[in-house]
């Protein structure tokens, strides 16, 4: 699972929850990254590894959460804003 945009829309929020619950049920780690921002949102990515090799490649722990947040993120414009 890669990019999930959480902007308060129920379909996106539930998609992120399903992805998180799936990782929790599989007892695997996830990576949550905040890399850029708009005036209203921080753009985040939720990475859930497909298998152990994918987790090692992305340096995601076997269990728990890897959190990466850019201290001074670049401003970003989203299409439609």
Buried (B, 14 or more C-beta within 10 A) or exposed (E): BEEBBBEEEEEEBEBBEEBBEEBEEEEBBBBBBBBBBBEEBBBBBBBBBEEEEEBEEBEBEEEEEBEEEEEEBEEBEEEEE
